[in-house]
Amino acid sequence: ILTDRNRAVLADPVYEAAVLERVPLGRIGAPRDCAGVALLLCRGEGAYINGAEIAVDGGLRL
């Protein structure tokens, strides 16, 4: 996820390309990509989700 913490390293085109090779979705995630999971966990539809690890990483862990 592109945040202030990793923006400088991802500005290096060689490093960014190396990261993108590993991400099946083919792009660096944005903070908004986390919003859907956060909303699910905060709403009634996610009320029975408990102790789960949900990867929001474009498929990097696959």
PDB file of N, H, CA, C and O in Angstrom:
ATOM      1  N   ILE A   1       0.861  -1.177   0.000  1.00  0.00           N
ATOM      2  CA  ILE A   1       0.000   0.000   0.000  1.00  0.00           C
ATOM      3  C   ILE A   1       0.900   1.231   0.000  1.00  0.00           C
ATOM      4  O   ILE A   1       1.799   1.348   0.832  1.00  0.00           O
ATOM      5  N   LEU A   2       0.659   2.132  -0.921  1.00  0.00           N
ATOM      6  H   LEU A   2      -0.072   2.037  -1.597  1.00  0.00           H
ATOM      7  CA  LEU A   2       1.462   3.349  -1.015  1.00  0.00           C
ATOM      8  C   LEU A   2       1.094   4.299   0.123  1.00  0.00           C
ATOM      9  O   LEU A   2       0.006   4.873   0.157  1.00  0.00           O
ATOM     10  N   THR A   3       2.029   4.441   1.044  1.00  0.00           N
ATOM     11  H   THR A   3       2.913   3.974   1.016  1.00  0.00           H
ATOM     12  CA  THR A   3       1.835   5.334   2.185  1.00  0.00           C
ATOM     13  C   THR A   3       3.051   6.251   2.281  1.00  0.00           C
ATOM     14  O   THR A   3       4.035   6.064   1.566  1.00  0.00           O
ATOM     15  N   ASP A   4       2.979   7.226   3.152  1.00  0.00           N
ATOM     16  H   ASP A   4       2.179   7.378   3.733  1.00  0.00           H
ATOM     17  CA  ASP A   4       4.120   8.116   3.364  1.00  0.00           C
ATOM     18  C   ASP A   4       5.357   7.319   3.780  1.00  0.00           C
ATOM     19  O   ASP A   4       6.483   7.691   3.453  1.00  0.00           O
ATOM     20  N   ARG A   5       5.138   6.229   4.498  1.00  0.00           N
ATOM     21  H   ARG A   5       4.223   5.927   4.764  1.00  0.00           H
ATOM     22  CA  ARG A   5       6.252   5.430   5.012  1.00  0.00           C
ATOM     23  C   ARG A   5       7.078   4.785   3.894  1.00  0.00           C
ATOM     24  O   ARG A   5       8.297   4.668   4.024  1.00  0.00           O
ATOM     25  N   ASN A   6       6.433   4.366   2.800  1.00  0.00           N
ATOM     26  H   ASN A   6       5.444   4.462   2.695  1.00  0.00           H
ATOM     27  CA  ASN A   6       7.185   3.683   1.751  1.00  0.00           C
ATOM     28  C   ASN A   6       7.207   4.436   0.423  1.00  0.00           C
ATOM     29  O   ASN A   6       7.699   3.908  -0.575  1.00  0.00           O
ATOM     30  N   ARG A   7       6.692   5.635   0.395  1.00  0.00           N
ATOM     31  H   ARG A   7       6.293   6.064   1.205  1.00  0.00           H
ATOM     32  CA  ARG A   7       6.641   6.429  -0.832  1.00  0.00           C
ATOM     33  C   ARG A   7       8.040   6.668  -1.409  1.00  0.00           C
ATOM     34  O   ARG A   7       8.211   6.599  -2.626  1.00  0.00           O
ATOM     35  N   ALA A   8       9.029   6.941  -0.583  1.00  0.00           N
ATOM     36  H   ALA A   8       8.890   6.997   0.406  1.00  0.00           H
ATOM     37  CA  ALA A   8      10.380   7.243  -1.064  1.00  0.00           C
ATOM     38  C   ALA A   8      11.006   6.033  -1.757  1.00  0.00           C
ATOM     39  O   ALA A   8      11.601   6.180  -2.825  1.00  0.00           O
ATOM     40  N   VAL A   9      10.885   4.850  -1.177  1.00  0.00           N
ATOM     41  H   VAL A   9      10.402   4.730  -0.309  1.00  0.00           H
ATOM     42  CA  VAL A   9      11.493   3.677  -1.809  1.00  0.00           C
ATOM     43  C   VAL A   9      10.757   3.282  -3.079  1.00  0.00           C
ATOM     44  O   VAL A   9      11.380   2.822  -4.036  1.00  0.00           O
ATOM     45  N   LEU A  10       9.434   3.455  -3.101  1.00  0.00           N
ATOM     46  H   LEU A  10       8.928   3.828  -2.323  1.00  0.00           H
ATOM     47  CA  LEU A  10       8.677   3.118  -4.297  1.00  0.00           C
ATOM     48  C   LEU A  10       8.859   4.151  -5.408  1.00  0.00           C
ATOM     49  O   LEU A  10       8.465   3.904  -6.548  1.00  0.00           O
ATOM     50  N   ALA A  11       9.448   5.300  -5.093  1.00  0.00           N
ATOM     51  H   ALA A  11       9.769   5.500  -4.167  1.00  0.00           H
ATOM     52  CA  ALA A  11       9.757   6.301  -6.115  1.00  0.00           C
ATOM     53  C   ALA A  11      10.922   5.850  -6.989  1.00  0.00           C
ATOM     54  O   ALA A  11      11.119   6.386  -8.080  1.00  0.00           O
ATOM     55  N   ASP A  12      11.691   4.876  -6.525  1.00  0.00           N
ATOM     56  H   ASP A  12      11.530   4.440  -5.639  1.00  0.00           H
ATOM     57  CA  ASP A  12      12.785   4.305  -7.313  1.00  0.00           C
ATOM     58  C   ASP A  12      12.164   3.342  -8.329  1.00  0.00           C
ATOM     59  O   ASP A  12      11.603   2.320  -7.934  1.00  0.00           O
ATOM     60  N   PRO A  13      12.253   3.645  -9.631  1.00  0.00           N
ATOM     61  CA  PRO A  13      11.597   2.817 -10.649  1.00  0.00           C
ATOM     62  C   PRO A  13      12.065   1.363 -10.668  1.00  0.00           C
ATOM     63  O   PRO A  13      11.281   0.468 -10.982  1.00  0.00           O
ATOM     64  N   VAL A  14      13.315   1.120 -10.340  1.00  0.00           N
ATOM     65  H   VAL A  14      13.952   1.847 -10.085  1.00  0.00           H
ATOM     66  CA  VAL A  14      13.829  -0.247 -10.320  1.00  0.00           C
ATOM     67  C   VAL A  14      13.187  -1.030  -9.176  1.00  0.00           C
ATOM     68  O   VAL A  14      12.763  -2.171  -9.356  1.00  0.00           O
ATOM     69  N   TYR A  15      13.121  -0.409  -8.006  1.00  0.00           N
ATOM     70  H   TYR A  15      13.466   0.518  -7.860  1.00  0.00           H
ATOM     71  CA  TYR A  15      12.499  -1.078  -6.855  1.00  0.00           C
ATOM     72  C   TYR A  15      11.001  -1.271  -7.094  1.00  0.00           C
ATOM     73  O   TYR A  15      10.453  -2.335  -6.807  1.00  0.00           O
ATOM     74  N   GLU A  16      10.352  -0.244  -7.616  1.00  0.00           N
ATOM     75  H   GLU A  16      10.798   0.620  -7.848  1.00  0.00           H
ATOM     76  CA  GLU A  16       8.908  -0.355  -7.885  1.00  0.00           C
ATOM     77  C   GLU A  16       8.640  -1.498  -8.867  1.00  0.00           C
ATOM     78  O   GLU A  16       7.704  -2.273  -8.667  1.00  0.00           O
ATOM     79  N   ALA A  17       9.439  -1.611  -9.912  1.00  0.00           N
ATOM     80  H   ALA A  17      10.199  -0.982 -10.074  1.00  0.00           H
ATOM     81  CA  ALA A  17       9.263  -2.688 -10.889  1.00  0.00           C
ATOM     82  C   ALA A  17       9.438  -4.052 -10.231  1.00  0.00           C
ATOM     83  O   ALA A  17       8.700  -4.987 -10.541  1.00  0.00           O
ATOM     84  N   ALA A  18      10.404  -4.173  -9.332  1.00  0.00           N
ATOM     85  H   ALA A  18      11.003  -3.413  -9.080  1.00  0.00           H
ATOM     86  CA  ALA A  18      10.625  -5.433  -8.629  1.00  0.00           C
ATOM     87  C   ALA A  18       9.430  -5.788  -7.761  1.00  0.00           C
ATOM     88  O   ALA A  18       9.043  -6.954  -7.684  1.00  0.00           O
ATOM     89  N   VAL A  19       8.847  -4.800  -7.111  1.00  0.00           N
ATOM     90  H   VAL A  19       9.162  -3.853  -7.173  1.00  0.00           H
ATOM     91  CA  VAL A  19       7.656  -5.038  -6.290  1.00  0.00           C
ATOM     92  C   VAL A  19       6.483  -5.444  -7.179  1.00  0.00           C
ATOM     93  O   VAL A  19       5.772  -6.402  -6.876  1.00  0.00           O
ATOM     94  N   LEU A  20       6.284  -4.721  -8.264  1.00  0.00           N
ATOM     95  H   LEU A  20       6.862  -3.942  -8.510  1.00  0.00           H
ATOM     96  CA  LEU A  20       5.152  -4.998  -9.150  1.00  0.00           C
ATOM     97  C   LEU A  20       5.235  -6.382  -9.794  1.00  0.00           C
ATOM     98  O   LEU A  20       4.203  -6.981 -10.097  1.00  0.00           O
ATOM     99  N   GLU A  21       6.428  -6.889 -10.002  1.00  0.00           N
ATOM    100  H   GLU A  21       7.266  -6.402  -9.756  1.00  0.00           H
ATOM    101  CA  GLU A  21       6.576  -8.246 -10.540  1.00  0.00           C
ATOM    102  C   GLU A  21       5.993  -9.286  -9.606  1.00  0.00           C
ATOM    103  O   GLU A  21       5.585 -10.361 -10.046  1.00  0.00           O
ATOM    104  N   ARG A  22       5.951  -8.977  -8.327  1.00  0.00           N
ATOM    105  H   ARG A  22       6.283  -8.104  -7.970  1.00  0.00           H
ATOM    106  CA  ARG A  22       5.468  -9.925  -7.314  1.00  0.00           C
ATOM    107  C   ARG A  22       3.983  -9.764  -7.007  1.00  0.00           C
ATOM    108  O   ARG A  22       3.393 -10.625  -6.354  1.00  0.00           O
ATOM    109  N   VAL A  23       3.371  -8.671  -7.469  1.00  0.00           N
ATOM    110  H   VAL A  23       3.851  -7.972  -7.999  1.00  0.00           H
ATOM    111  CA  VAL A  23       1.962  -8.399  -7.156  1.00  0.00           C
ATOM    112  C   VAL A  23       1.092  -8.829  -8.341  1.00  0.00           C
ATOM    113  O   VAL A  23       1.109  -8.168  -9.379  1.00  0.00           O
ATOM    114  N   PRO A  24       0.331  -9.924  -8.206  1.00  0.00           N
ATOM    115  CA  PRO A  24      -0.481 -10.401  -9.313  1.00  0.00           C
ATOM    116  C   PRO A  24      -1.463  -9.355  -9.869  1.00  0.00           C
ATOM    117  O   PRO A  24      -1.749  -9.367 -11.067  1.00  0.00           O
ATOM    118  N   LEU A  25      -1.968  -8.478  -9.046  1.00  0.00           N
ATOM    119  H   LEU A  25      -1.735  -8.468  -8.073  1.00  0.00           H
ATOM    120  CA  LEU A  25      -2.911  -7.469  -9.527  1.00  0.00           C
ATOM    121  C   LEU A  25      -2.226  -6.441 -10.426  1.00  0.00           C
ATOM    122  O   LEU A  25      -2.885  -5.777 -11.226  1.00  0.00           O
ATOM    123  N   GLY A  26      -0.904  -6.308 -10.295  1.00  0.00           N
ATOM    124  H   GLY A  26      -0.369  -6.847  -9.644  1.00  0.00           H
ATOM    125  CA  GLY A  26      -0.138  -5.473 -11.202  1.00  0.00           C
ATOM    126  C   GLY A  26      -0.068  -3.995 -10.879  1.00  0.00           C
ATOM    127  O   GLY A  26       0.275  -3.186 -11.741  1.00  0.00           O
ATOM    128  N   ARG A  27      -0.385  -3.639  -9.659  1.00  0.00           N
ATOM    129  H   ARG A  27      -0.664  -4.296  -8.959  1.00  0.00           H
ATOM    130  CA  ARG A  27      -0.279  -2.229  -9.265  1.00  0.00           C
ATOM    131  C   ARG A  27      -0.005  -2.138  -7.774  1.00  0.00           C
ATOM    132  O   ARG A  27      -0.260  -3.071  -7.013  1.00  0.00           O
ATOM    133  N   ILE A  28       0.522  -0.987  -7.382  1.00  0.00           N
ATOM    134  H   ILE A  28       0.729  -0.229  -8.000  1.00  0.00           H
ATOM    135  CA  ILE A  28       0.739  -0.711  -5.957  1.00  0.00           C
ATOM    136  C   ILE A  28      -0.613  -0.316  -5.378  1.00  0.00           C
ATOM    137  O   ILE A  28      -1.341   0.478  -5.972  1.00  0.00           O
ATOM    138  N   GLY A  29      -0.940  -0.860  -4.243  1.00  0.00           N
ATOM    139  H   GLY A  29      -0.348  -1.506  -3.760  1.00  0.00           H
ATOM    140  CA  GLY A  29      -2.210  -0.539  -3.601  1.00  0.00           C
ATOM    141  C   GLY A  29      -2.236   0.882  -3.061  1.00  0.00           C
ATOM    142  O   GLY A  29      -1.204   1.462  -2.722  1.00  0.00           O
ATOM    143  N   ALA A  30      -3.435   1.419  -2.990  1.00  0.00           N
ATOM    144  H   ALA A  30      -4.273   0.948  -3.265  1.00  0.00           H
ATOM    145  CA  ALA A  30      -3.667   2.746  -2.423  1.00  0.00           C
ATOM    146  C   ALA A  30      -4.402   2.586  -1.099  1.00  0.00           C
ATOM    147  O   ALA A  30      -5.064   1.570  -0.887  1.00  0.00           O
ATOM    148  N   PRO A  31      -4.301   3.564  -0.206  1.00  0.00           N
ATOM    149  CA  PRO A  31      -5.020   3.464   1.065  1.00  0.00           C
ATOM    150  C   PRO A  31      -6.509   3.155   0.879  1.00  0.00           C
ATOM    151  O   PRO A  31      -7.102   2.461   1.705  1.00  0.00           O
ATOM    152  N   ARG A  32      -7.111   3.659  -0.188  1.00  0.00           N
ATOM    153  H   ARG A  32      -6.629   4.223  -0.859  1.00  0.00           H
ATOM    154  CA  ARG A  32      -8.546   3.404  -0.415  1.00  0.00           C
ATOM    155  C   ARG A  32      -8.826   1.920  -0.642  1.00  0.00           C
ATOM    156  O   ARG A  32      -9.952   1.464  -0.443  1.00  0.00           O
ATOM    157  N   ASP A  33      -7.797   1.159  -1.060  1.00  0.00           N
ATOM    158  H   ASP A  33      -6.882   1.530  -1.222  1.00  0.00           H
ATOM    159  CA  ASP A  33      -7.987  -0.277  -1.259  1.00  0.00           C
ATOM    160  C   ASP A  33      -8.266  -0.999   0.059  1.00  0.00           C
ATOM    161  O   ASP A  33      -8.823  -2.097   0.055  1.00  0.00           O
ATOM    162  N   CYS A  34      -7.894  -0.408   1.157  1.00  0.00           N
ATOM    163  H   CYS A  34      -7.442   0.484   1.160  1.00  0.00           H
ATOM    164  CA  CYS A  34      -8.148  -1.000   2.481  1.00  0.00           C
ATOM    165  C   CYS A  34      -9.539  -0.651   3.008  1.00  0.00           C
ATOM    166  O   CYS A  34     -10.025  -1.287   3.943  1.00  0.00           O
ATOM    167  N   ALA A  35     -10.165   0.332   2.427  1.00  0.00           N
ATOM    168  H   ALA A  35      -9.770   0.849   1.667  1.00  0.00           H
ATOM    169  CA  ALA A  35     -11.435   0.842   2.944  1.00  0.00           C
ATOM    170  C   ALA A  35     -12.541  -0.205   2.926  1.00  0.00           C
ATOM    171  O   ALA A  35     -13.323  -0.281   3.873  1.00  0.00           O
ATOM    172  N   GLY A  36     -12.624  -1.009   1.879  1.00  0.00           N
ATOM    173  H   GLY A  36     -11.988  -0.947   1.109  1.00  0.00           H
ATOM    174  CA  GLY A  36     -13.691  -2.009   1.796  1.00  0.00           C
ATOM    175  C   GLY A  36     -13.626  -3.019   2.920  1.00  0.00           C
ATOM    176  O   GLY A  36     -14.649  -3.365   3.512  1.00  0.00           O
ATOM    177  N   VAL A  37     -12.434  -3.492   3.216  1.00  0.00           N
ATOM    178  H   VAL A  37     -11.603  -3.211   2.736  1.00  0.00           H
ATOM    179  CA  VAL A  37     -12.271  -4.456   4.313  1.00  0.00           C
ATOM    180  C   VAL A  37     -12.594  -3.795   5.644  1.00  0.00           C
ATOM    181  O   VAL A  37     -13.257  -4.388   6.494  1.00  0.00           O
ATOM    182  N   ALA A  38     -12.124  -2.564   5.823  1.00  0.00           N
ATOM    183  H   ALA A  38     -11.585  -2.082   5.132  1.00  0.00           H
ATOM    184  CA  ALA A  38     -12.407  -1.854   7.075  1.00  0.00           C
ATOM    185  C   ALA A  38     -13.911  -1.663   7.258  1.00  0.00           C
ATOM    186  O   ALA A  38     -14.442  -1.856   8.352  1.00  0.00           O
ATOM    187  N   LEU A  39     -14.582  -1.286   6.186  1.00  0.00           N
ATOM    188  H   LEU A  39     -14.150  -1.130   5.298  1.00  0.00           H
ATOM    189  CA  LEU A  39     -16.039  -1.104   6.275  1.00  0.00           C
ATOM    190  C   LEU A  39     -16.743  -2.415   6.570  1.00  0.00           C
ATOM    191  O   LEU A  39     -17.668  -2.453   7.381  1.00  0.00           O
ATOM    192  N   LEU A  40     -16.317  -3.488   5.923  1.00  0.00           N
ATOM    193  H   LEU A  40     -15.565  -3.457   5.264  1.00  0.00           H
ATOM    194  CA  LEU A  40     -16.919  -4.791   6.189  1.00  0.00           C
ATOM    195  C   LEU A  40     -16.795  -5.159   7.661  1.00  0.00           C
ATOM    196  O   LEU A  40     -17.764  -5.598   8.281  1.00  0.00           O
ATOM    197  N   LEU A  41     -15.598  -4.979   8.221  1.00  0.00           N
ATOM    198  H   LEU A  41     -14.811  -4.622   7.717  1.00  0.00           H
ATOM    199  CA  LEU A  41     -15.379  -5.359   9.608  1.00  0.00           C
ATOM    200  C   LEU A  41     -16.134  -4.481  10.597  1.00  0.00           C
ATOM    201  O   LEU A  41     -16.393  -4.896  11.726  1.00  0.00           O
ATOM    202  N   CYS A  42     -16.487  -3.269  10.179  1.00  0.00           N
ATOM    203  H   CYS A  42     -16.276  -2.931   9.261  1.00  0.00           H
ATOM    204  CA  CYS A  42     -17.196  -2.342  11.061  1.00  0.00           C
ATOM    205  C   CYS A  42     -18.711  -2.439  10.926  1.00  0.00           C
ATOM    206  O   CYS A  42     -19.443  -1.881  11.743  1.00  0.00           O
ATOM    207  N   ARG A  43     -19.176  -3.133   9.917  1.00  0.00           N
ATOM    208  H   ARG A  43     -18.581  -3.586   9.254  1.00  0.00           H
ATOM    209  CA  ARG A  43     -20.618  -3.213   9.669  1.00  0.00           C
ATOM    210  C   ARG A  43     -21.185  -4.525  10.188  1.00  0.00           C
ATOM    211  O   ARG A  43     -20.446  -5.440  10.550  1.00  0.00           O
ATOM    212  N   GLY A  44     -22.477  -4.598  10.216  1.00  0.00           N
ATOM    213  H   GLY A  44     -23.078  -3.854   9.922  1.00  0.00           H
ATOM    214  CA  GLY A  44     -23.154  -5.807  10.657  1.00  0.00           C
ATOM    215  C   GLY A  44     -22.799  -7.027   9.827  1.00  0.00           C
ATOM    216  O   GLY A  44     -22.743  -8.138  10.356  1.00  0.00           O
ATOM    217  N   GLU A  45     -22.558  -6.839   8.528  1.00  0.00           N
ATOM    218  H   GLU A  45     -22.604  -5.938   8.099  1.00  0.00           H
ATOM    219  CA  GLU A  45     -22.207  -7.958   7.656  1.00  0.00           C
ATOM    220  C   GLU A  45     -20.919  -8.643   8.085  1.00  0.00           C
ATOM    221  O   GLU A  45     -20.712  -9.815   7.771  1.00  0.00           O
ATOM    222  N   GLY A  46     -20.062  -7.943   8.788  1.00  0.00           N
ATOM    223  H   GLY A  46     -20.230  -6.991   9.043  1.00  0.00           H
ATOM    224  CA  GLY A  46     -18.808  -8.526   9.246  1.00  0.00           C
ATOM    225  C   GLY A  46     -18.808  -8.867  10.716  1.00  0.00           C
ATOM    226  O   GLY A  46     -17.762  -9.179  11.284  1.00  0.00           O
ATOM    227  N   ALA A  47     -19.961  -8.811  11.334  1.00  0.00           N
ATOM    228  H   ALA A  47     -20.811  -8.557  10.872  1.00  0.00           H
ATOM    229  CA  ALA A  47     -20.037  -8.992  12.783  1.00  0.00           C
ATOM    230  C   ALA A  47     -19.572 -10.372  13.256  1.00  0.00           C
ATOM    231  O   ALA A  47     -19.135 -10.519  14.398  1.00  0.00           O
ATOM    232  N   TYR A  48     -19.661 -11.373  12.396  1.00  0.00           N
ATOM    233  H   TYR A  48     -20.016 -11.254  11.468  1.00  0.00           H
ATOM    234  CA  TYR A  48     -19.293 -12.722  12.813  1.00  0.00           C
ATOM    235  C   TYR A  48     -17.869 -13.083  12.410  1.00  0.00           C
ATOM    236  O   TYR A  48     -17.416 -14.200  12.662  1.00  0.00           O
ATOM    237  N   ILE A  49     -17.167 -12.153  11.791  1.00  0.00           N
ATOM    238  H   ILE A  49     -17.534 -11.246  11.586  1.00  0.00           H
ATOM    239  CA  ILE A  49     -15.753 -12.360  11.465  1.00  0.00           C
ATOM    240  C   ILE A  49     -14.966 -12.086  12.732  1.00  0.00           C
ATOM    241  O   ILE A  49     -15.088 -11.025  13.344  1.00  0.00           O
ATOM    242  N   ASN A  50     -14.161 -13.055  13.112  1.00  0.00           N
ATOM    243  H   ASN A  50     -14.061 -13.918  12.616  1.00  0.00           H
ATOM    244  CA  ASN A  50     -13.479 -12.961  14.385  1.00  0.00           C
ATOM    245  C   ASN A  50     -12.108 -13.618  14.275  1.00  0.00           C
ATOM    246  O   ASN A  50     -12.015 -14.800  13.945  1.00  0.00           O
ATOM    247  N   GLY A  51     -11.057 -12.877  14.544  1.00  0.00           N
ATOM    248  H   GLY A  51     -11.132 -11.917  14.812  1.00  0.00           H
ATOM    249  CA  GLY A  51      -9.713 -13.432  14.559  1.00  0.00           C
ATOM    250  C   GLY A  51      -9.158 -13.780  13.185  1.00  0.00           C
ATOM    251  O   GLY A  51      -8.235 -14.587  13.076  1.00  0.00           O
ATOM    252  N   ALA A  52      -9.706 -13.184  12.148  1.00  0.00           N
ATOM    253  H   ALA A  52     -10.456 -12.528  12.237  1.00  0.00           H
ATOM    254  CA  ALA A  52      -9.247 -13.481  10.786  1.00  0.00           C
ATOM    255  C   ALA A  52      -8.110 -12.554  10.374  1.00  0.00           C
ATOM    256  O   ALA A  52      -8.034 -11.404  10.808  1.00  0.00           O
ATOM    257  N   GLU A  53      -7.240 -13.075   9.537  1.00  0.00           N
ATOM    258  H   GLU A  53      -7.302 -14.009   9.185  1.00  0.00           H
ATOM    259  CA  GLU A  53      -6.208 -12.252   8.920  1.00  0.00           C
ATOM    260  C   GLU A  53      -6.614 -12.073   7.466  1.00  0.00           C
ATOM    261  O   GLU A  53      -6.657 -13.041   6.706  1.00  0.00           O
ATOM    262  N   ILE A  54      -6.911 -10.851   7.080  1.00  0.00           N
ATOM    263  H   ILE A  54      -6.877 -10.065   7.697  1.00  0.00           H
ATOM    264  CA  ILE A  54      -7.366 -10.570   5.729  1.00  0.00           C
ATOM    265  C   ILE A  54      -6.274  -9.787   5.009  1.00  0.00           C
ATOM    266  O   ILE A  54      -5.976  -8.646   5.363  1.00  0.00           O
ATOM    267  N   ALA A  55      -5.689 -10.408   4.004  1.00  0.00           N
ATOM    268  H   ALA A  55      -5.931 -11.335   3.717  1.00  0.00           H
ATOM    269  CA  ALA A  55      -4.601  -9.762   3.261  1.00  0.00           C
ATOM    270  C   ALA A  55      -5.192  -8.808   2.217  1.00  0.00           C
ATOM    271  O   ALA A  55      -5.982  -9.214   1.365  1.00  0.00           O
ATOM    272  N   VAL A  56      -4.804  -7.569   2.297  1.00  0.00           N
ATOM    273  H   VAL A  56      -4.161  -7.239   2.989  1.00  0.00           H
ATOM    274  CA  VAL A  56      -5.178  -6.571   1.296  1.00  0.00           C
ATOM    275  C   VAL A  56      -3.857  -6.203   0.606  1.00  0.00           C
ATOM    276  O   VAL A  56      -3.235  -5.185   0.909  1.00  0.00           O
ATOM    277  N   ASP A  57      -3.453  -7.074  -0.338  1.00  0.00           N
ATOM    278  H   ASP A  57      -3.959  -7.901  -0.584  1.00  0.00           H
ATOM    279  CA  ASP A  57      -2.121  -6.950  -0.914  1.00  0.00           C
ATOM    280  C   ASP A  57      -2.054  -7.232  -2.404  1.00  0.00           C
ATOM    281  O   ASP A  57      -0.970  -7.476  -2.934  1.00  0.00           O
ATOM    282  N   GLY A  58      -3.182  -7.204  -3.085  1.00  0.00           N
ATOM    283  H   GLY A  58      -4.062  -7.006  -2.654  1.00  0.00           H
ATOM    284  CA  GLY A  58      -3.186  -7.424  -4.523  1.00  0.00           C
ATOM    285  C   GLY A  58      -2.770  -8.818  -4.950  1.00  0.00           C
ATOM    286  O   GLY A  58      -2.433  -9.042  -6.112  1.00  0.00           O
ATOM    287  N   GLY A  59      -2.791  -9.753  -4.015  1.00  0.00           N
ATOM    288  H   GLY A  59      -3.065  -9.571  -3.071  1.00  0.00           H
ATOM    289  CA  GLY A  59      -2.426 -11.132  -4.307  1.00  0.00           C
ATOM    290  C   GLY A  59      -0.975 -11.469  -4.012  1.00  0.00           C
ATOM    291  O   GLY A  59      -0.516 -12.559  -4.352  1.00  0.00           O
ATOM    292  N   LEU A  60      -0.247 -10.559  -3.387  1.00  0.00           N
ATOM    293  H   LEU A  60      -0.620  -9.674  -3.111  1.00  0.00           H
ATOM    294  CA  LEU A  60       1.166 -10.762  -3.105  1.00  0.00           C
ATOM    295  C   LEU A  60       1.423 -12.042  -2.322  1.00  0.00           C
ATOM    296  O   LEU A  60       2.442 -12.694  -2.548  1.00  0.00           O
ATOM    297  N   ARG A  61       0.551 -12.415  -1.426  1.00  0.00           N
ATOM    298  H   ARG A  61      -0.276 -11.884  -1.241  1.00  0.00           H
ATOM    299  CA  ARG A  61       0.763 -13.607  -0.585  1.00  0.00           C
ATOM    300  C   ARG A  61       0.345 -14.908  -1.262  1.00  0.00           C
ATOM    301  O   ARG A  61       0.509 -15.980  -0.680  1.00  0.00           O
ATOM    302  N   LEU A  62      -0.184 -14.835  -2.465  1.00  0.00           N
ATOM    303  H   LEU A  62      -0.316 -13.964  -2.937  1.00  0.00           H
ATOM    304  CA  LEU A  62      -0.635 -16.062  -3.138  1.00  0.00           C
ATOM    305  C   LEU A  62       0.524 -16.947  -3.502  1.00  0.00           C
ATOM    306  O   LEU A  62       0.327 -18.019  -4.074  1.00  0.00           O
TER     307      LEU A  62
END
